[in-house]
């Protein structure tokens, strides 16, 4: 019976880690992977919304920055990581 108690604690720790992995860590990794794919797929002419809520059209793409047209003759430069999502025709 003492052997079961010793291994029981170890089994509980392993089960707890497994639950944390499947409930917290794995979904977050999938979300980060999906976001990275979205950022990699950005193209000139895409309508996007920044994390700050600014709507614009991509005019120029560089490695880490984008130039967005937010109004006639108004362009702003934002970090690529600052893009929240691409606006689709349905939105």
N, CA, C and O atoms as a Tinker XYZ file with bonds, in Angstrom:
   364  protein
     1  N      0.810000   -1.191000    0.000000    73     2
     2  CA     0.000000    0.000000    0.000000    64     1     3
     3  C      0.860000    1.265000    0.000000    63     2     4     5
     4  O      0.479000    2.271000   -0.599000    81     3
     5  N      2.029000    1.222000    0.674000    73     3     6
     6  CA     2.906000    2.383000    0.712000    64     5     7
     7  C      3.476000    2.691000   -0.669000    63     6     8     9
     8  O      3.705000    3.854000   -1.002000    81     7
     9  N      3.705000    1.663000   -1.466000    73     7    10
    10  CA     4.233000    1.858000   -2.815000    64     9    11
    11  C      3.217000    2.628000   -3.656000    63    10    12    13
    12  O      3.592000    3.517000   -4.420000    81    11
    13  N      1.941000    2.295000   -3.520000    73    11    14
    14  CA     0.897000    2.979000   -4.277000    64    13    15
    15  C      0.819000    4.453000   -3.891000    63    14    16    17
    16  O      0.612000    5.309000   -4.751000    81    15
    17  N      0.984000    4.753000   -2.604000    73    15    18
    18  CA     0.935000    6.144000   -2.148000    64    17    19
    19  C      2.101000    6.938000   -2.716000    63    18    20    21
    20  O      1.936000    8.103000   -3.079000    81    19
    21  N      3.265000    6.329000   -2.796000    73    19    22
    22  CA     4.427000    7.017000   -3.353000    64    21    23
    23  C      4.215000    7.290000   -4.837000    63    22    24    25
    24  O      4.460000    8.402000   -5.305000    81    23
    25  N      3.770000    6.301000   -5.566000    73    23    26
    26  CA     3.545000    6.486000   -6.994000    64    25    27
    27  C      2.272000    7.285000   -7.261000    63    26    28    29
    28  O      2.158000    7.937000   -8.300000    81    27
    29  N      1.341000    7.242000   -6.358000    73    27    30
    30  CA     0.099000    8.003000   -6.509000    64    29    31
    31  C      0.369000    9.493000   -6.605000    63    30    32    33
    32  O     -0.235000   10.181000   -7.427000    81    31
    33  N      1.258000    9.993000   -5.785000    73    31    34
    34  CA     1.626000   11.406000   -5.830000    64    33    35
    35  C      2.281000   11.752000   -7.165000    63    34    36    37
    36  O      1.988000   12.789000   -7.760000    81    35
    37  N      3.155000   10.887000   -7.620000    73    35    38
    38  CA     3.824000   11.112000   -8.902000    64    37    39
    39  C      2.813000   11.087000  -10.047000    63    38    40    41
    40  O      2.873000   11.913000  -10.958000    81    39
    41  N      1.898000   10.144000   -9.990000    73    39    42
    42  CA     0.873000   10.043000  -11.032000    64    41    43
    43  C     -0.007000   11.293000  -11.037000    63    42    44    45
    44  O     -0.363000   11.795000  -12.103000    81    43
    45  N     -0.359000   11.797000   -9.853000    73    43    46
    46  CA    -1.183000   13.017000   -9.773000    64    45    47
    47  C     -0.460000   14.219000  -10.381000    63    46    48    49
    48  O     -1.081000   15.039000  -11.059000    81    47
    49  N      0.835000   14.326000  -10.143000    73    47    50
    50  CA     1.610000   15.431000  -10.708000    64    49    51
    51  C      1.652000   15.322000  -12.229000    63    50    52    53
    52  O      1.485000   16.322000  -12.927000    81    51
    53  N      1.870000   14.132000  -12.738000    73    51    54
    54  CA     1.903000   13.924000  -14.185000    64    53    55
    55  C      0.536000   14.229000  -14.795000    63    54    56    57
    56  O      0.459000   14.874000  -15.841000    81    55
    57  N     -0.532000   13.780000  -14.163000    73    55    58
    58  CA    -1.886000   14.067000  -14.659000    64    57    59
    59  C     -2.181000   15.558000  -14.633000    63    58    60    61
    60  O     -2.785000   16.087000  -15.567000    81    59
    61  N     -1.763000   16.237000  -13.578000    73    59    62
    62  CA    -1.965000   17.679000  -13.484000    64    61    63
    63  C     -1.235000   18.403000  -14.612000    63    62    64    65
    64  O     -1.787000   19.317000  -15.225000    81    63
    65  N      0.007000   17.996000  -14.888000    73    63    66
    66  CA     0.754000   18.605000  -15.989000    64    65    67
    67  C      0.058000   18.343000  -17.327000    63    66    68    69
    68  O     -0.017000   19.232000  -18.175000    81    67
    69  N     -0.451000   17.122000  -17.514000    73    67    70
    70  CA    -1.146000   16.784000  -18.759000    64    69    71
    71  C     -2.382000   17.650000  -18.940000    63    70    72    73
    72  O     -2.653000   18.125000  -20.043000    81    71
    73  N     -3.131000   17.858000  -17.869000    73    71    74
    74  CA    -4.331000   18.707000  -17.947000    64    73    75
    75  C     -3.936000   20.132000  -18.309000    63    74    76    77
    76  O     -4.547000   20.736000  -19.191000    81    75
    77  N     -2.923000   20.676000  -17.642000    73    75    78
    78  CA    -2.464000   22.023000  -17.963000    64    77    79
    79  C     -2.021000   22.118000  -19.420000    63    78    80    81
    80  O     -2.314000   23.109000  -20.089000    81    79
    81  N     -1.326000   21.113000  -19.914000    73    79    82
    82  CA    -0.856000   21.137000  -21.296000    64    81    83
    83  C     -2.029000   21.196000  -22.267000    63    82    84    85
    84  O     -2.047000   22.036000  -23.166000    81    83
    85  N     -3.013000   20.309000  -22.092000    73    83    86
    86  CA    -4.118000   20.238000  -23.045000    64    85    87
    87  C     -5.135000   21.359000  -22.882000    63    86    88    89
    88  O     -5.848000   21.683000  -23.832000    81    87
    89  N     -5.216000   21.955000  -21.701000    73    87    90
    90  CA    -6.200000   23.013000  -21.479000    64    89    91
    91  C     -5.609000   24.402000  -21.712000    63    90    92    93
    92  O     -6.311000   25.289000  -22.198000    81    91
    93  N     -4.348000   24.608000  -21.380000    73    91    94
    94  CA    -3.762000   25.947000  -21.470000    64    93    95
    95  C     -2.687000   26.095000  -22.539000    63    94    96    97
    96  O     -2.773000   26.989000  -23.380000    81    95
    97  N     -1.702000   25.251000  -22.518000    73    95    98
    98  CA    -0.519000   25.441000  -23.357000    64    97    99
    99  C     -0.807000   25.144000  -24.828000    63    98   100   101
   100  O     -0.487000   25.958000  -25.695000    81    99
   101  N     -1.397000   24.007000  -25.113000    73    99   102
   102  CA    -1.629000   23.604000  -26.509000    64   101   103
   103  C     -2.551000   24.576000  -27.268000    63   102   104   105
   104  O     -2.227000   24.955000  -28.393000    81   103
   105  N     -3.688000   24.990000  -26.685000    73   103   106
   106  CA    -4.528000   25.956000  -27.411000    64   105   107
   107  C     -3.821000   27.287000  -27.669000    63   106   108   109
   108  O     -4.017000   27.902000  -28.717000    81   107
   109  N     -3.000000   27.730000  -26.718000    73   107   110
   110  CA    -2.276000   28.978000  -26.919000    64   109   111
   111  C     -1.260000   28.844000  -28.058000    63   110   112   113
   112  O     -1.096000   29.769000  -28.853000    81   111
   113  N     -0.580000   27.701000  -28.138000    73   111   114
   114  CA     0.371000   27.481000  -29.221000    64   113   115
   115  C     -0.345000   27.469000  -30.568000    63   114   116   117
   116  O      0.162000   28.023000  -31.543000    81   115
   117  N     -1.520000   26.842000  -30.629000    73   115   118
   118  CA    -2.277000   26.821000  -31.889000    64   117   119
   119  C     -2.711000   28.228000  -32.281000    63   118   120   121
   120  O     -2.660000   28.590000  -33.457000    81   119
   121  N     -3.139000   29.026000  -31.296000    73   119   122
   122  CA    -3.553000   30.393000  -31.576000    64   121   123
   123  C     -2.365000   31.219000  -32.088000    63   122   124   125
   124  O     -2.517000   31.991000  -33.034000    81   123
   125  N     -1.198000   31.067000  -31.481000    73   123   126
   126  CA    -0.014000   31.791000  -31.932000    64   125   127
   127  C      0.380000   31.374000  -33.342000    63   126   128   129
   128  O      0.784000   32.211000  -34.150000    81   127
   129  N      0.264000   30.078000  -33.643000    73   127   130
   130  CA     0.600000   29.585000  -34.975000    64   129   131
   131  C     -0.366000   30.152000  -36.010000    63   130   132   133
   132  O      0.056000   30.536000  -37.101000    81   131
   133  N     -1.637000   30.209000  -35.686000    73   131   134
   134  CA    -2.640000   30.762000  -36.600000    64   133   135
   135  C     -2.381000   32.248000  -36.841000    63   134   136   137
   136  O     -2.505000   32.720000  -37.971000    81   135
   137  N     -2.021000   32.992000  -35.786000    73   135   138
   138  CA    -1.727000   34.419000  -35.926000    64   137   139
   139  C     -0.499000   34.630000  -36.806000    63   138   140   141
   140  O     -0.489000   35.520000  -37.657000    81   139
   141  N      0.538000   33.815000  -36.605000    73   139   142
   142  CA     1.753000   33.946000  -37.411000    64   141   143
   143  C      1.461000   33.664000  -38.885000    63   142   144   145
   144  O      2.005000   34.333000  -39.764000    81   143
   145  N      0.609000   32.682000  -39.155000    73   143   146
   146  CA     0.226000   32.392000  -40.540000    64   145   147
   147  C     -0.516000   33.578000  -41.146000    63   146   148   149
   148  O     -0.311000   33.906000  -42.315000    81   147
   149  N     -1.377000   34.224000  -40.360000    73   147   150
   150  CA    -2.105000   35.397000  -40.842000    64   149   151
   151  C     -1.130000   36.521000  -41.164000    63   150   152   153
   152  O     -1.257000   37.170000  -42.202000    81   151
   153  N     -0.154000   36.759000  -40.284000    73   151   154
   154  CA     0.823000   37.824000  -40.529000    64   153   155
   155  C      1.689000   37.509000  -41.744000    63   154   156   157
   156  O      2.042000   38.414000  -42.500000    81   155
   157  N      2.035000   36.248000  -41.939000    73   155   158
   158  CA     2.838000   35.861000  -43.095000    64   157   159
   159  C      2.068000   35.977000  -44.407000    63   158   160   161
   160  O      2.674000   36.130000  -45.468000    81   159
   161  N      0.738000   35.904000  -44.346000    73   159   162
   162  CA    -0.073000   35.939000  -45.562000    64   161   163
   163  C     -0.487000   37.355000  -45.963000    63   162   164   165
   164  O     -1.176000   37.526000  -46.970000    81   163
   165  N     -0.086000   38.369000  -45.204000    73   163   166
   166  CA    -0.463000   39.744000  -45.539000    64   165   167
   167  C      0.081000   40.120000  -46.911000    63   166   168   169
   168  O      1.218000   39.802000  -47.260000    81   167
   169  N     -0.767000   40.810000  -47.680000    73   167   170
   170  CA    -0.380000   41.237000  -49.022000    64   169   171
   171  C     -0.758000   42.693000  -49.231000    63   170   172   173
   172  O     -1.627000   43.236000  -48.549000    81   171
   173  N     -0.094000   43.301000  -50.177000    73   171   174
   174  CA    -0.404000   44.665000  -50.560000    64   173   175
   175  C     -1.865000   44.725000  -51.008000    63   174   176   177
   176  O     -2.316000   43.882000  -51.783000    81   175
   177  N     -2.599000   45.723000  -50.518000    73   175   178
   178  CA    -4.001000   45.877000  -50.886000    64   177   179
   179  C     -4.976000   45.263000  -49.889000    63   178   180   181
   180  O     -6.180000   45.502000  -49.983000    81   179
   181  N     -4.479000   44.473000  -48.934000    73   179   182
   182  CA    -5.360000   43.897000  -47.911000    64   181   183
   183  C     -5.875000   44.993000  -46.990000    63   182   184   185
   184  O     -5.141000   45.909000  -46.618000    81   183
   185  N     -7.156000   44.885000  -46.628000    73   183   186
   186  CA    -7.724000   45.795000  -45.630000    64   185   187
   187  C     -7.519000   45.140000  -44.266000    63   186   188   189
   188  O     -7.874000   43.979000  -44.065000    81   187
   189  N     -6.941000   45.899000  -43.332000    73   187   190
   190  CA    -6.602000   45.345000  -42.023000    64   189   191
   191  C     -7.058000   46.285000  -40.915000    63   190   192   193
   192  O     -7.371000   47.453000  -41.146000    81   191
   193  N     -7.086000   45.735000  -39.704000    73   191   194
   194  CA    -7.348000   46.507000  -38.498000    64   193   195
   195  C     -6.180000   46.269000  -37.561000    63   194   196   197
   196  O     -5.774000   45.128000  -37.342000    81   195
   197  N     -5.639000   47.350000  -37.004000    73   195   198
   198  CA    -4.527000   47.207000  -36.070000    64   197   199
   199  C     -5.059000   46.867000  -34.684000    63   198   200   201
   200  O     -6.263000   46.933000  -34.435000    81   199
   201  N     -4.161000   46.509000  -33.799000    73   199   202
   202  CA    -4.543000   46.213000  -32.423000    64   201   203
   203  C     -5.164000   47.440000  -31.770000    63   202   204   205
   204  O     -6.028000   47.310000  -30.903000    81   203
   205  N     -4.740000   48.610000  -32.172000    73   203   206
   206  CA    -5.287000   49.855000  -31.634000    64   205   207
   207  C     -6.610000   50.267000  -32.248000    63   206   208   209
   208  O     -7.198000   51.265000  -31.833000    81   207
   209  N     -7.095000   49.508000  -33.243000    73   207   210
   210  CA    -8.387000   49.793000  -33.844000    64   209   211
   211  C     -8.342000   50.662000  -35.087000    63   210   212   213
   212  O     -9.389000   51.104000  -35.560000    81   211
   213  N     -7.173000   50.917000  -35.624000    73   211   214
   214  CA    -7.050000   51.734000  -36.827000    64   213   215
   215  C     -7.295000   50.857000  -38.047000    63   214   216   217
   216  O     -6.675000   49.804000  -38.199000    81   215
   217  N     -8.207000   51.299000  -38.918000    73   215   218
   218  CA    -8.516000   50.585000  -40.156000    64   217   219
   219  C     -7.694000   51.194000  -41.278000    63   218   220   221
   220  O     -7.552000   52.414000  -41.359000    81   219
   221  N     -7.149000   50.336000  -42.151000    73   219   222
   222  CA    -6.371000   50.846000  -43.259000    64   221   223
   223  C     -6.144000   49.786000  -44.315000    63   222   224   225
   224  O     -6.494000   48.618000  -44.145000    81   223
   225  N     -5.548000   50.227000  -45.411000    73   223   226
   226  CA    -5.211000   49.350000  -46.532000    64   225   227
   227  C     -3.693000   49.301000  -46.637000    63   226   228   229
   228  O     -3.027000   50.336000  -46.592000    81   227
   229  N     -3.153000   48.109000  -46.774000    73   227   230
   230  CA    -1.698000   47.949000  -46.857000    64   229   231
   231  C     -1.200000   48.510000  -48.186000    63   230   232   233
   232  O     -1.639000   48.084000  -49.255000    81   231
   233  N     -0.285000   49.465000  -48.108000    73   231   234
   234  CA     0.318000   50.060000  -49.299000    64   233   235
   235  C      1.710000   49.503000  -49.561000    63   234   236   237
   236  O      2.126000   49.372000  -50.712000    81   235
   237  N      2.437000   49.170000  -48.477000    73   235   238
   238  CA     3.809000   48.687000  -48.625000    64   237   239
   239  C      4.109000   47.723000  -47.480000    63   238   240   241
   240  O      3.709000   47.949000  -46.338000    81   239
   241  N      4.818000   46.648000  -47.809000    73   239   242
   242  CA     5.198000   45.658000  -46.799000    64   241   243
   243  C      6.712000   45.542000  -46.773000    63   242   244   245
   244  O      7.352000   45.295000  -47.796000    81   243
   245  N      7.267000   45.726000  -45.593000    73   243   246
   246  CA     8.687000   45.473000  -45.381000    64   245   247
   247  C      8.787000   44.329000  -44.393000    63   246   248   249
   248  O      7.768000   43.765000  -43.994000    81   247
   249  N      9.997000   43.978000  -43.994000    73   247   250
   250  CA    10.182000   42.813000  -43.134000    64   249   251
   251  C      9.384000   42.900000  -41.841000    63   250   252   253
   252  O      8.636000   41.980000  -41.511000    81   251
   253  N      9.534000   43.984000  -41.115000    73   251   254
   254  CA     8.887000   44.108000  -39.807000    64   253   255
   255  C      7.869000   45.244000  -39.740000    63   254   256   257
   256  O      7.232000   45.429000  -38.704000    81   255
   257  N      7.701000   46.009000  -40.822000    73   255   258
   258  CA     6.775000   47.140000  -40.798000    64   257   259
   259  C      5.861000   47.117000  -42.014000    63   258   260   261
   260  O      6.160000   46.501000  -43.037000    81   259
   261  N      4.738000   47.810000  -41.867000    73   259   262
   262  CA     3.788000   47.983000  -42.961000    64   261   263
   263  C      3.468000   49.457000  -43.076000    63   262   264   265
   264  O      3.504000   50.186000  -42.085000    81   263
   265  N      3.160000   49.891000  -44.267000    73   263   266
   266  CA     2.643000   51.233000  -44.466000    64   265   267
   267  C      1.165000   51.093000  -44.793000    63   266   268   269
   268  O      0.788000   50.420000  -45.753000    81   267
   269  N      0.330000   51.739000  -43.979000    73   267   270
   270  CA    -1.115000   51.664000  -44.167000    64   269   271
   271  C     -1.642000   52.993000  -44.667000    63   270   272   273
   272  O     -1.225000   54.050000  -44.193000    81   271
   273  N     -2.563000   52.945000  -45.630000    73   271   274
   274  CA    -3.290000   54.143000  -46.055000    64   273   275
   275  C     -4.564000   54.174000  -45.231000    63   274   276   277
   276  O     -5.411000   53.289000  -45.356000    81   275
   277  N     -4.704000   55.194000  -44.388000    73   275   278
   278  CA    -5.873000   55.284000  -43.520000    64   277   279
   279  C     -6.875000   56.318000  -44.022000    63   278   280   281
   280  O     -8.033000   56.307000  -43.606000    81   279
   281  N     -6.443000   57.212000  -44.912000    73   279   282
   282  CA    -7.315000   58.205000  -45.542000    64   281   283
   283  C     -6.591000   58.696000  -46.790000    63   282   284   285
   284  O     -5.446000   58.316000  -47.034000    81   283
   285  N     -7.246000   59.531000  -47.575000    73   283   286
   286  CA    -6.597000   60.071000  -48.766000    64   285   287
   287  C     -5.353000   60.852000  -48.342000    63   286   288   289
   288  O     -5.427000   61.746000  -47.498000    81   287
   289  N     -4.232000   60.509000  -48.928000    73   287   290
   290  CA    -2.940000   61.149000  -48.663000    64   289   291
   291  C     -2.507000   61.061000  -47.201000    63   290   292   293
   292  O     -1.724000   61.892000  -46.742000    81   291
   293  N     -2.999000   60.075000  -46.472000    73   291   294
   294  CA    -2.573000   59.863000  -45.079000    64   293   295
   295  C     -2.090000   58.426000  -44.945000    63   294   296   297
   296  O     -2.883000   57.485000  -44.965000    81   295
   297  N     -0.785000   58.273000  -44.808000    73   295   298
   298  CA    -0.175000   56.961000  -44.643000    64   297   299
   299  C      0.503000   56.908000  -43.282000    63   298   300   301
   300  O      1.097000   57.890000  -42.834000    81   299
   301  N      0.411000   55.758000  -42.631000    73   299   302
   302  CA     1.098000   55.572000  -41.363000    64   301   303
   303  C      1.920000   54.295000  -41.442000    63   302   304   305
   304  O      1.577000   53.363000  -42.170000    81   303
   305  N      2.998000   54.265000  -40.689000    73   303   306
   306  CA     3.850000   53.086000  -40.642000    64   305   307
   307  C      3.581000   52.392000  -39.309000    63   306   308   309
   308  O      3.644000   53.022000  -38.253000    81   307
   309  N      3.280000   51.091000  -39.360000    73   307   310
   310  CA     3.002000   50.321000  -38.151000    64   309   311
   311  C      3.853000   49.059000  -38.151000    63   310   312   313
   312  O      4.289000   48.583000  -39.199000    81   311
   313  N      4.076000   48.531000  -36.959000    73   311   314
   314  CA     4.788000   47.259000  -36.833000    64   313   315
   315  C      3.888000   46.140000  -37.342000    63   314   316   317
   316  O      2.677000   46.161000  -37.126000    81   315
   317  N      4.475000   45.184000  -38.005000    73   315   318
   318  CA     3.713000   44.050000  -38.531000    64   317   319
   319  C      2.976000   43.313000  -37.409000    63   318   320   321
   320  O      1.858000   42.838000  -37.607000    81   319
   321  N      3.598000   43.220000  -36.243000    73   319   322
   322  CA     2.979000   42.550000  -35.101000    64   321   323
   323  C      1.778000   43.326000  -34.561000    63   322   324   325
   324  O      1.010000   42.791000  -33.761000    81   323
   325  N      1.609000   44.574000  -34.986000    73   323   326
   326  CA     0.493000   45.394000  -34.532000    64   325   327
   327  C     -0.791000   45.161000  -35.293000    63   326   328   329
   328  O     -1.803000   45.793000  -34.990000    81   327
   329  N     -0.781000   44.267000  -36.279000    73   327   330
   330  CA    -1.994000   43.965000  -37.040000    64   329   331
   331  C     -2.829000   42.956000  -36.264000    63   330   332   333
   332  O     -2.336000   41.906000  -35.854000    81   331
   333  N     -4.102000   43.290000  -36.069000    73   331   334
   334  CA    -4.996000   42.397000  -35.329000    64   333   335
   335  C     -5.640000   41.374000  -36.252000    63   334   336   337
   336  O     -5.597000   40.172000  -35.990000    81   335
   337  N     -6.240000   41.861000  -37.340000    73   335   338
   338  CA    -6.863000   40.925000  -38.276000    64   337   339
   339  C     -7.063000   41.560000  -39.640000    63   338   340   341
   340  O     -7.023000   42.781000  -39.795000    81   339
   341  N     -7.279000   40.695000  -40.624000    73   339   342
   342  CA    -7.576000   41.118000  -41.991000    64   341   343
   343  C     -9.086000   41.278000  -42.093000    63   342   344   345
   344  O     -9.832000   40.419000  -41.623000    81   343
   345  N     -9.546000   42.366000  -42.701000    73   343   346
   346  CA   -10.973000   42.605000  -42.886000    64   345   347
   347  C    -11.421000   41.857000  -44.141000    63   346   348   349
   348  O    -10.866000   42.051000  -45.223000    81   347
   349  N    -12.413000   41.014000  -43.985000    73   347   350
   350  CA   -12.950000   40.283000  -45.120000    64   349   351
   351  C    -14.156000   41.022000  -45.679000    63   350   352   353
   352  O    -14.641000   41.974000  -45.067000    81   351
   353  N    -14.637000   40.595000  -46.825000    73   351   354
   354  CA   -15.799000   41.224000  -47.443000    64   353   355
   355  C    -17.051000   41.056000  -46.592000    63   354   356   357
   356  O    -17.974000   41.864000  -46.685000    81   355
   357  N    -17.091000   40.016000  -45.765000    73   355   358
   358  CA   -18.253000   39.738000  -44.938000    64   357   359
   359  C    -18.374000   40.699000  -43.777000    63   358   360   361
   360  O    -19.464000   40.850000  -43.225000    81   359
   361  N    -17.285000   41.359000  -43.382000    73   359   362
   362  CA   -17.307000   42.253000  -42.203000    64   361   363
   363  C    -17.793000   43.618000  -42.555000    63   362   364
   364  O    -17.873000   44.487000  -41.687000    81   363
